[in-house]
């Protein structure tokens, strides 16, 4: 057997180990990848070099990549491999592509029929779930108001709440949704999962299918969106779903912006029906400066980095190494995408 060429290219969004040239693997991570097999020949190239054509990439057998894929607007993200240079890497010997993103709607349209695509599902779950619970606790304990009071040297008591006994509806029961549910249950919240097939899932008190989304929303203090963006989920949360939420509910989106009808969300927030929203994902990113979300007091915005973590690089490499080992042994890979479903 000849060398098994492995290419790592593109800077995972939010990676904290980035170098100025757009590479990110540490020496320990390189060693871990090369240690999977003596047959591995590792290349770690800056995406900018492939985007500009200043360097010719090897013909890879396996690829770990952060890419804009078929979404031109993502080309403004730092360190991503553009769609055309990515397609030049496709070859008959390419065993699999490991995306650095959990969502792969931008990659599926470019995928050759004979190439296996795996996503990064699970890599970001812990960090995102912690962010969701931090947002909920911060609102319940009125931490933003307390900071404002401190800045004004104002000594007063605030009507804070406990989240114990609250109802959480989570759209999507994958790694992220399941981890959010686990932390929610640790705070004695009741969790309802919504998915295409209503089979039981860990950490959920009940699971229903998407046809029951309205009913599941009616008792929810918090609606958490953690599902992939597919043709079926695009615009899934609209006026009817937002109206079904109880007065004062909070919407949390850590998935994709287009899953929510943004106009309907603006209206539900402006009317006071919703108590607020935490939005880490937006239809247009970066969020335009004139978007109404910026000036809404009940809306918290983050730049799609709820997954930020010092452990992210190690988790990407751990998943990639597992799939490298599986590929070399002829075993089934983890996180394989069904292109017909988009996840």
N, C-alpha and C positions, 0 to 999 in steps of 0.2 A: 504494500500500500504506500502511495506517495504521501506527501505532506498534506495535512488538512488545514487549509488556509482560512483563518478567522480574521474578520475585519470588524473593528470597532470604530464607528464614525458618527459624528454628530454629538452635540452636548445635550444630555438629558435636561429637560426644562426644570429649572430650579436647582440644578446640581451645585453643591457647595464646594466641590473640589476642582472647579474650572481653572485652567491655566489661560494665560493671555492668548495662546494660539488656538484655543478651542478644544484642546484635549483634556481629559479628566481622569483617566485611570491612574491610580496610585501604583507604586512599585509592588505593594502587597497584592493588589487586585490583578496586576499583570501576571504575577507569579501564580496566583490561584488559577487563572485561565490556562496558562501554559502547563500547569500541573495536572490538568484533566487527562492529558495523554502526551506521550513523547512525540506523537505525530503532528501535534498542533504547531502551526506557524502563525504567530500573532502579528497583526498589523494594526496600529492605532494612529489614525490619520485625522488631521483637522478637516472639518467639512468644507472650510473656505478653500482649501487647496483643490478639492474635487469640484466644487462649484465653479471655480475660476478656470479649471482645466490645467492648472499649473503643475499638477502631479497626476500621474497615472496610477490608478488603484490596482491592486492585485485582483485576480479573478477569485472571488471568495467562495468557500463552501458553506460558511455560516456568517451571518451578519447581525451585529447588535447596532441599532441605528436610531437616532432621533432625526426625523425628517418632516418636511412640510408636505411631502407626498403630492396629492392632487389638489392641495389647498394653497393657492398662491399667497393669500394673505398671511399665512404662517411663515413666509420667507423673511418676515421682519423680526422673527425671534432669533435670539443670539445663538450662533453655532449650529444651526440646523442644516442638514443636507437637503438640497433642493430636489424636486421630483425628477427632473431629467438626469442629473448625475446618478440618482438612485437607480433609475431604469437601466443605465449603462452597466450596472453591476449584476444585473440578471444574467444568468448563464445556466447551461444544462447541469452543471455540477453543484449548483446552489441548493443545499439541503433544506435550510430554513432561514427565515428572517425573524429576529427577535426585536420587536418594537420597544422603544423606551417609554411608550405611552400605553395607558390602559385602553383608551379609546382609539380605534383604528379606522374610523370612517374615512379618514383622509388617505389611507393606504390601500384599502380594499379595491378601489377602482383601478389601481395600477398593477395589481397583483397578477402575475402569470398563473395560468391554471395549474401548473405542476410544481409551484413553490409553496411550501408550508409557511404560514404566518402565525407567529405567536405574539401575544400582547404582554404587557407588564402587569397584568392583574395580580394584586396582592402586594406588589412592591410598595405602593403608596398607602395601603389600607390603614395601617396604624396611625400614621401622621395625620391623615385626613379625618379619621374618626376622633382623634384627640382635638383637632380644630373644631369639629362640629360640637363636641361637648363643651369646649372652652367658650364658644359663642353662646351656647344655651345658658351655661352657668354665669357668664359675664352679664347677660341680660337679666337673669333672675336675681342676681346680687347687685345689679345696677352699678357695675364697676365704672362705666364711663361717666355716670353722674357723680360718683364719689370722687373721681379724679378731677372733674370740673369744680366740685365743692372744695377740694383740697387746694386747687389753684387759686380759688377766691378766698381761701382761709375761712370757709363757711362751715360751722359746726352744727350739723343737724342730722336727725335720724331719717332713714329712707324706708319706704314700704317694700322691702325685698320679699322674695318668694322662695319657697322650696320647690324643687322640680320633682320630688318624690310624688308618685301618683299621677304624673302627667302622662298624656297619650302621645306616642310618636308613630307616625306613618312614614315608612321608608319605601320609596319607589326604587326597586332594584335590590336583590338579595344576594349579590355577588360578594366578593371579598370586602369591599368597602361597606356596603350595606350591612353585612353580617357583623363587622367589627363595630360599626356605629351602634347596632342593636345590642351588642355585648356590653358596651360601656353604658348605654342607656339603662339596661336592666340592672347594672351594678348600682345605679342611682334610683332603683325601684320605679322605673318608668315602664309602662306597658307598650309593647312594640308590635306593630302590624306591618308585615311585609307585603308588597305588591309586585307580582311577577307574571310572566306569560303563562306559566303552568303553576298552579297553586299547591305544589308539593311542599311538605314541611321543610324548614331550614333552621339551622342552629341559631339560638338567641332570639327567636321570634315567638311571641305568644300565639300568633296565628299568621297564616299566609293566605292571601287571596289572589285571584287573577285580575288582570287589568280591567276586565268588564265590571269589577266591583270597586274600582278606584273611587268613585263618588261616595259610595257608602263608607269606605275606609277613611275618607277624608273628613267625614262629618263630625267625628269625635276627636280629631287630631289637634293637639296643641302645637305640634311641630310637624311640618311636612318636609322630609329630607329627600332630595332628588339625588340618586346615586346609581342611575342606570346608564347604559350606553346610548349614544345617539344613533338611531336607526330610522328608516322611513316610518316605522310604526310609532316611535317615541317622539319624533319631531312635532312640536306643538301640542304634545299630549296634555300638558297642564295649561288650560285656557280659562276663559271666564267662568264656565260652569264649575270646573274643579276648584277654582279659587273661591267662588261663592259658596261652595259646599263646606269649606273650612269654617270652624266656629269664629265668631268675632274675637279679634285679638290674637289669632294664630300667627305663627312665624314660619316663613318659607326659607329653607336652606338649600341652596343649589351648589353642589360640589361635583357636578357631572359636566354637562354641556349647556351653554346658554340657550340654544335653539329648542331645548325640550320644553321651555316655558314660552308662552306667548307674552313677550315683553310688554306690549301695549296693555294687555289685560292685567299684568302684574302692576304696572304703573297706576292703572285706574283703581285696583283693589287697595293699593297702599295710600293713594291720594284721598280716597273716600273714607279712610280710617277703618275699613272692614278688617284689614290685616294689621296685626300689631307691629310687624316689621319683616325684614328679610336680610339674610346673609347671602351674598352673591359672590361666589368665587369664579363663576363661569358666566360668560356674556356672549350674546350673538356676535358682536363685533369686538375684537380684542386687538389692541388696547381699547378700552371703553372711550368713545368720543368725548371730548371735553364739554360738549353741550348736552350730554345725555342727562335726563332728569334724575337718574339715580344718584348722581353726585351730590345734589342739593337736598335730598330727602333725609330728614333727621332720623327716620326709623330704619334706614337702609345702611348696612355695613358692606363695604366693597373691598375685595382683595384681588390682586392681579393674577388669578389662576395659580396661586402657589400655596393652597391649603395643604399640599403634600410636602412642603419644605421640611427637610430633615437632614441631620448630619449623617444618618445611616442609609440614605437613599442609594448612594453609589455602591455600597457593599451589598445591598439587597438586589440591585440590578445584576451585579456580577454573580451572586449566588444562584439566581434563577437561570442566568445564561449558562453558567457552568453545569448546572443540572441538565439543561437541555443539550448541551454539547456532549455530555457523557451519554445521555439517552440516544442521541443521534448516532454516535460512534458505535454503540452497542446494538443498534437496530430496534430500540424500544420506543414506545409511544411518547411523544413530547408533551410537555405541560403547556397549558394556556393556548391550545391550538384554536385558531379562529375559523368559524364556519362562514365562508365568504357570502353564502346565500342569505344568512341572517345578519351579518355585519358585526358579529361578536362571538 
